[in-house]
Amino acid sequence: MGRRYVPPPAAETRVEVPEAPAPGQAASATSLRLGGNLIDRFITIFQLGIGLVFLVSSDYFHFAEVSNIGMQELGLSQRVPLAIDHYGWLLLSANILLLGVSFVWAYARLRRGRLAFFVPLVGYFAFAVILGFTIAAVR
């Protein structure tokens, strides 16, 4: 009833292991290469470091006073209400939470070798939205 079944040939599964260099010869530089994109890692870690510096140097308990002085120096007539200082713990907690989530998410993406430069930007944007809603809710 037709042709006889002939199984396909077995696939070659051998992996050639590179030989160790002889004493006196230089080793290959490929083993010293970092995984992932080095510039992406630098930009991600740099942005997370900036976020950490801003968190440590932030003063959310005098946010309205500092903002109003800055806007007055720029010649702006808008003012931030002083009542926002009562929400200092909320702003500080949101900043800590979003920075922590950004650290974990960026670390996970860098470990997998994926681009992660945008992760701190997403965290900064999310905090800016929370800050804007808090200022709008107080007015």
PyRosetta script that sets phi, psi and omega in degrees:
from pyrosetta import init, pose_from_sequence

init()
pose = pose_from_sequence("MGRRYVPPPAAETRVEVPEAPAPGQAASATSLRLGGNLIDRFITIFQLGIGLVFLVSSDYFHFAEVSNIGMQELGLSQRVPLAIDHYGWLLLSANILLLGVSFVWAYARLRRGRLAFFVPLVGYFAFAVILGFTIAAVR")
pose.set_psi(1, 60.1)
pose.set_omega(1, 176.5)
pose.set_phi(2, 104.7)
pose.set_psi(2, -156.5)
pose.set_omega(2, -177.5)
pose.set_phi(3, -84.1)
pose.set_psi(3, 157.6)
pose.set_omega(3, 177.5)
pose.set_phi(4, -85.9)
pose.set_psi(4, 138.9)
pose.set_omega(4, -177.8)
pose.set_phi(5, -70.4)
pose.set_psi(5, 127.5)
pose.set_omega(5, 175.8)
pose.set_phi(6, -118.2)
pose.set_psi(6, 116.5)
pose.set_omega(6, -178.5)
pose.set_phi(7, -66.5)
pose.set_psi(7, 149.5)
pose.set_omega(7, 179.3)
pose.set_phi(8, -68.6)
pose.set_psi(8, 157.6)
pose.set_omega(8, -179.9)
pose.set_phi(9, -67.9)
pose.set_psi(9, 149.7)
pose.set_omega(9, 179.9)
pose.set_phi(10, -65.6)
pose.set_psi(10, 140.0)
pose.set_omega(10, -179.8)
pose.set_phi(11, -73.0)
pose.set_psi(11, 147.2)
pose.set_omega(11, 178.0)
pose.set_phi(12, -79.5)
pose.set_psi(12, 119.9)
pose.set_omega(12, -175.9)
pose.set_phi(13, -116.0)
pose.set_psi(13, 13.0)
pose.set_omega(13, -179.6)
pose.set_phi(14, -74.7)
pose.set_psi(14, 139.8)
pose.set_omega(14, 175.3)
pose.set_phi(15, -116.4)
pose.set_psi(15, 127.2)
pose.set_omega(15, -179.4)
pose.set_phi(16, -84.8)
pose.set_psi(16, 121.3)
pose.set_omega(16, 179.0)
pose.set_phi(17, -87.1)
pose.set_psi(17, 129.4)
pose.set_omega(17, 179.7)
pose.set_phi(18, -65.6)
pose.set_psi(18, 145.1)
pose.set_omega(18, -179.4)
pose.set_phi(19, -77.0)
pose.set_psi(19, 148.4)
pose.set_omega(19, 177.5)
pose.set_phi(20, -69.8)
pose.set_psi(20, 142.4)
pose.set_omega(20, 179.9)
pose.set_phi(21, -66.8)
pose.set_psi(21, 146.9)
pose.set_omega(21, 178.4)
pose.set_phi(22, -68.8)
pose.set_psi(22, 154.9)
pose.set_omega(22, 178.1)
pose.set_phi(23, -60.4)
pose.set_psi(23, 127.4)
pose.set_omega(23, -178.6)
pose.set_phi(24, 104.3)
pose.set_psi(24, -14.8)
pose.set_omega(24, 177.6)
pose.set_phi(25, -96.8)
pose.set_psi(25, 149.1)
pose.set_omega(25, 179.2)
pose.set_phi(26, -77.4)
pose.set_psi(26, 144.0)
pose.set_omega(26, 178.1)
pose.set_phi(27, -78.9)
pose.set_psi(27, 158.3)
pose.set_omega(27, 179.0)
pose.set_phi(28, -69.0)
pose.set_psi(28, 145.0)
pose.set_omega(28, -178.4)
pose.set_phi(29, -82.5)
pose.set_psi(29, -7.6)
pose.set_omega(29, -177.8)
pose.set_phi(30, -66.3)
pose.set_psi(30, -27.2)
pose.set_omega(30, -179.7)
pose.set_phi(31, -74.0)
pose.set_psi(31, -19.0)
pose.set_omega(31, -179.3)
pose.set_phi(32, -93.6)
pose.set_psi(32, 1.2)
pose.set_omega(32, -177.2)
pose.set_phi(33, -74.2)
pose.set_psi(33, 137.8)
pose.set_omega(33, 176.8)
pose.set_phi(34, -78.4)
pose.set_psi(34, 143.4)
pose.set_omega(34, 176.1)
pose.set_phi(35, -77.1)
pose.set_psi(35, 150.3)
pose.set_omega(35, 178.1)
pose.set_phi(36, 82.6)
pose.set_psi(36, -175.5)
pose.set_omega(36, -177.9)
pose.set_phi(37, -93.1)
pose.set_psi(37, 118.3)
pose.set_omega(37, -175.7)
pose.set_phi(38, -64.4)
pose.set_psi(38, -38.2)
pose.set_omega(38, -180.0)
pose.set_phi(39, -67.2)
pose.set_psi(39, -39.2)
pose.set_omega(39, 177.8)
pose.set_phi(40, -62.4)
pose.set_psi(40, -42.5)
pose.set_omega(40, 178.3)
pose.set_phi(41, -62.4)
pose.set_psi(41, -44.4)
pose.set_omega(41, -179.3)
pose.set_phi(42, -62.3)
pose.set_psi(42, -47.4)
pose.set_omega(42, -178.0)
pose.set_phi(43, -64.0)
pose.set_psi(43, -41.8)
pose.set_omega(43, -179.6)
pose.set_phi(44, -64.1)
pose.set_psi(44, -49.0)
pose.set_omega(44, -178.9)
pose.set_phi(45, -66.3)
pose.set_psi(45, -36.8)
pose.set_omega(45, 178.3)
pose.set_phi(46, -63.3)
pose.set_psi(46, -45.5)
pose.set_omega(46, 179.6)
pose.set_phi(47, -65.3)
pose.set_psi(47, -40.2)
pose.set_omega(47, 177.3)
pose.set_phi(48, -64.9)
pose.set_psi(48, -35.6)
pose.set_omega(48, 176.3)
pose.set_phi(49, -65.5)
pose.set_psi(49, -40.1)
pose.set_omega(49, 176.3)
pose.set_phi(50, -62.4)
pose.set_psi(50, -42.2)
pose.set_omega(50, 177.8)
pose.set_phi(51, -61.6)
pose.set_psi(51, -39.2)
pose.set_omega(51, 178.1)
pose.set_phi(52, -67.1)
pose.set_psi(52, -40.2)
pose.set_omega(52, 177.7)
pose.set_phi(53, -64.0)
pose.set_psi(53, -43.5)
pose.set_omega(53, 178.1)
pose.set_phi(54, -64.1)
pose.set_psi(54, -36.0)
pose.set_omega(54, 178.7)
pose.set_phi(55, -66.2)
pose.set_psi(55, -45.3)
pose.set_omega(55, -178.5)
pose.set_phi(56, -67.8)
pose.set_psi(56, -36.2)
pose.set_omega(56, -176.6)
pose.set_phi(57, -92.4)
pose.set_psi(57, 4.1)
pose.set_omega(57, -177.5)
pose.set_phi(58, -74.9)
pose.set_psi(58, 151.8)
pose.set_omega(58, 178.0)
pose.set_phi(59, -134.9)
pose.set_psi(59, 77.5)
pose.set_omega(59, -176.9)
pose.set_phi(60, -76.5)
pose.set_psi(60, -10.8)
pose.set_omega(60, -179.6)
pose.set_phi(61, -86.0)
pose.set_psi(61, -8.6)
pose.set_omega(61, 172.8)
pose.set_phi(62, -130.2)
pose.set_psi(62, 33.4)
pose.set_omega(62, -174.6)
pose.set_phi(63, -61.5)
pose.set_psi(63, -44.4)
pose.set_omega(63, -177.0)
pose.set_phi(64, -65.2)
pose.set_psi(64, -44.2)
pose.set_omega(64, -178.5)
pose.set_phi(65, -62.6)
pose.set_psi(65, -47.5)
pose.set_omega(65, -179.6)
pose.set_phi(66, -64.3)
pose.set_psi(66, -42.1)
pose.set_omega(66, 179.7)
pose.set_phi(67, -65.8)
pose.set_psi(67, -41.9)
pose.set_omega(67, -179.3)
pose.set_phi(68, -65.8)
pose.set_psi(68, -39.0)
pose.set_omega(68, 177.1)
pose.set_phi(69, -64.1)
pose.set_psi(69, -43.5)
pose.set_omega(69, 178.9)
pose.set_phi(70, -63.8)
pose.set_psi(70, -41.6)
pose.set_omega(70, 179.6)
pose.set_phi(71, -70.1)
pose.set_psi(71, -33.6)
pose.set_omega(71, 177.7)
pose.set_phi(72, -66.1)
pose.set_psi(72, -40.1)
pose.set_omega(72, 178.0)
pose.set_phi(73, -65.0)
pose.set_psi(73, -30.5)
pose.set_omega(73, 177.9)
pose.set_phi(74, -83.6)
pose.set_psi(74, -6.2)
pose.set_omega(74, 178.1)
pose.set_phi(75, 83.9)
pose.set_psi(75, 19.5)
pose.set_omega(75, 179.1)
pose.set_phi(76, -89.0)
pose.set_psi(76, 142.5)
pose.set_omega(76, -178.4)
pose.set_phi(77, -91.7)
pose.set_psi(77, -10.8)
pose.set_omega(77, 179.3)
pose.set_phi(78, -70.7)
pose.set_psi(78, 147.9)
pose.set_omega(78, 179.1)
pose.set_phi(79, -130.9)
pose.set_psi(79, 146.9)
pose.set_omega(79, 173.5)
pose.set_phi(80, -92.2)
pose.set_psi(80, 130.6)
pose.set_omega(80, -177.5)
pose.set_phi(81, -66.2)
pose.set_psi(81, 145.1)
pose.set_omega(81, -178.4)
pose.set_phi(82, -67.8)
pose.set_psi(82, -18.2)
pose.set_omega(82, -179.2)
pose.set_phi(83, -65.9)
pose.set_psi(83, -17.4)
pose.set_omega(83, -178.9)
pose.set_phi(84, -68.9)
pose.set_psi(84, -20.4)
pose.set_omega(84, 178.4)
pose.set_phi(85, -63.6)
pose.set_psi(85, -23.2)
pose.set_omega(85, 178.3)
pose.set_phi(86, -72.7)
pose.set_psi(86, -16.6)
pose.set_omega(86, 179.0)
pose.set_phi(87, -99.1)
pose.set_psi(87, 20.2)
pose.set_omega(87, -179.1)
pose.set_phi(88, -58.7)
pose.set_psi(88, -41.4)
pose.set_omega(88, 179.5)
pose.set_phi(89, -65.5)
pose.set_psi(89, -37.3)
pose.set_omega(89, 177.4)
pose.set_phi(90, -63.0)
pose.set_psi(90, -46.3)
pose.set_omega(90, -179.5)
pose.set_phi(91, -66.3)
pose.set_psi(91, -41.1)
pose.set_omega(91, 178.5)
pose.set_phi(92, -64.6)
pose.set_psi(92, -43.3)
pose.set_omega(92, 178.8)
pose.set_phi(93, -64.0)
pose.set_psi(93, -42.1)
pose.set_omega(93, 179.0)
pose.set_phi(94, -64.0)
pose.set_psi(94, -40.3)
pose.set_omega(94, 179.5)
pose.set_phi(95, -64.8)
pose.set_psi(95, -44.6)
pose.set_omega(95, 179.0)
pose.set_phi(96, -63.5)
pose.set_psi(96, -45.0)
pose.set_omega(96, -179.0)
pose.set_phi(97, -62.7)
pose.set_psi(97, -47.2)
pose.set_omega(97, -178.1)
pose.set_phi(98, -69.5)
pose.set_psi(98, -34.0)
pose.set_omega(98, 176.0)
pose.set_phi(99, -67.9)
pose.set_psi(99, -39.7)
pose.set_omega(99, 176.9)
pose.set_phi(100, -63.9)
pose.set_psi(100, -43.8)
pose.set_omega(100, 177.9)
pose.set_phi(101, -63.5)
pose.set_psi(101, -39.1)
pose.set_omega(101, 178.2)
pose.set_phi(102, -64.1)
pose.set_psi(102, -41.3)
pose.set_omega(102, 177.6)
pose.set_phi(103, -60.3)
pose.set_psi(103, -48.2)
pose.set_omega(103, -177.4)
pose.set_phi(104, -65.2)
pose.set_psi(104, -44.9)
pose.set_omega(104, -179.1)
pose.set_phi(105, -65.2)
pose.set_psi(105, -42.9)
pose.set_omega(105, 179.2)
pose.set_phi(106, -65.7)
pose.set_psi(106, -41.4)
pose.set_omega(106, 179.2)
pose.set_phi(107, -61.8)
pose.set_psi(107, -43.5)
pose.set_omega(107, 180.0)
pose.set_phi(108, -63.7)
pose.set_psi(108, -41.9)
pose.set_omega(108, 179.7)
pose.set_phi(109, -68.3)
pose.set_psi(109, -39.1)
pose.set_omega(109, 178.9)
pose.set_phi(110, -67.1)
pose.set_psi(110, -36.4)
pose.set_omega(110, 178.4)
pose.set_phi(111, -64.8)
pose.set_psi(111, -32.1)
pose.set_omega(111, 179.3)
pose.set_phi(112, -84.5)
pose.set_psi(112, -5.7)
pose.set_omega(112, 179.5)
pose.set_phi(113, 82.3)
pose.set_psi(113, 18.8)
pose.set_omega(113, 179.8)
pose.set_phi(114, -96.5)
pose.set_psi(114, 161.4)
pose.set_omega(114, 176.9)
pose.set_phi(115, -66.7)
pose.set_psi(115, 138.6)
pose.set_omega(115, -176.9)
pose.set_phi(116, -136.8)
pose.set_psi(116, 10.6)
pose.set_omega(116, -175.3)
pose.set_phi(117, -64.8)
pose.set_psi(117, -25.3)
pose.set_omega(117, -176.3)
pose.set_phi(118, -83.4)
pose.set_psi(118, -13.5)
pose.set_omega(118, -175.6)
pose.set_phi(119, -61.4)
pose.set_psi(119, -48.9)
pose.set_omega(119, 177.4)
pose.set_phi(120, -62.8)
pose.set_psi(120, -32.3)
pose.set_omega(120, 178.1)
pose.set_phi(121, -65.1)
pose.set_psi(121, -37.9)
pose.set_omega(121, 177.0)
pose.set_phi(122, -64.3)
pose.set_psi(122, -41.8)
pose.set_omega(122, 177.8)
pose.set_phi(123, -64.0)
pose.set_psi(123, -41.9)
pose.set_omega(123, 178.8)
pose.set_phi(124, -64.7)
pose.set_psi(124, -41.7)
pose.set_omega(124, 179.8)
pose.set_phi(125, -64.3)
pose.set_psi(125, -42.3)
pose.set_omega(125, 179.1)
pose.set_phi(126, -62.5)
pose.set_psi(126, -40.1)
pose.set_omega(126, 178.2)
pose.set_phi(127, -68.2)
pose.set_psi(127, -37.4)
pose.set_omega(127, 178.2)
pose.set_phi(128, -63.5)
pose.set_psi(128, -37.3)
pose.set_omega(128, 177.2)
pose.set_phi(129, -65.7)
pose.set_psi(129, -44.4)
pose.set_omega(129, 178.3)
pose.set_phi(130, -62.4)
pose.set_psi(130, -42.8)
pose.set_omega(130, 178.6)
pose.set_phi(131, -63.0)
pose.set_psi(131, -43.3)
pose.set_omega(131, 179.0)
pose.set_phi(132, -63.5)
pose.set_psi(132, -43.0)
pose.set_omega(132, 177.4)
pose.set_phi(133, -64.9)
pose.set_psi(133, -35.8)
pose.set_omega(133, 178.9)
pose.set_phi(134, -66.9)
pose.set_psi(134, -43.5)
pose.set_omega(134, 178.4)
pose.set_phi(135, -64.2)
pose.set_psi(135, -41.3)
pose.set_omega(135, -179.3)
pose.set_phi(136, -67.3)
pose.set_psi(136, -34.8)
pose.set_omega(136, -178.7)
pose.set_phi(137, -71.8)
pose.set_psi(137, -29.8)
pose.set_omega(137, -178.0)
pose.set_phi(138, -77.5)
pose.set_psi(138, -30.7)
pose.set_omega(138, -177.8)
pose.set_phi(139, -65.2)
pose.dump_pdb("model.pdb")
